[in-house]
Amino acid sequence: MKKKIEFDSGKKVFPIIIAVIGAALMLAMWITRLNMTAVVCVAYCCIVSALIVIGMFFKRKLYLGFVVGYCAALFGIITYYIAFGADAGFGAFTSGLAGFSSAEHPLLTGEGNFFTRLLGNLLHSRYCRRDSLRCENR
């Protein structure tokens, strides 16, 4: 006889820690406004989804803390990119002020493929480092 998957809403320490980390990552993304935080949050979502699948296959349980942490982090990613935009450029990985709008560079307006947009970001960042006065006055 097959055992059904149970929903475990008990107060176990590890699922609660996972939920707190997910909520903290969501808040960190909104506060710092860095794309690197979003990348960390996506990695967190991948790890938690693997933990959810492993828990369902081997223990036949779905832990509430895992689901809450995953949903908080995913909600944070979606609202972060809706509120702050996903076109901040590669500079926004390390500084919230270093990003730029995709409308400022012709290679980033949707023409071409990923590599032409990457080249546009690299050219723009090199251009801004070389002549920061001209880049700021655009």
Buried (B, 14 or more C-beta within 10 A) or exposed (E): EEEEEEEBEEEEEEBBEBBBBBBBBBEBBBEEBBBEBBEBBBEBBEEBEEBBEEBBEEEEBBBBBBBBBBBBBBEBBEEBBEEBEEBBBBBBBEEEEBBBEBEBBEBBEEEBEEEEBBEBBEEBBEEBEEEEEEBEEE
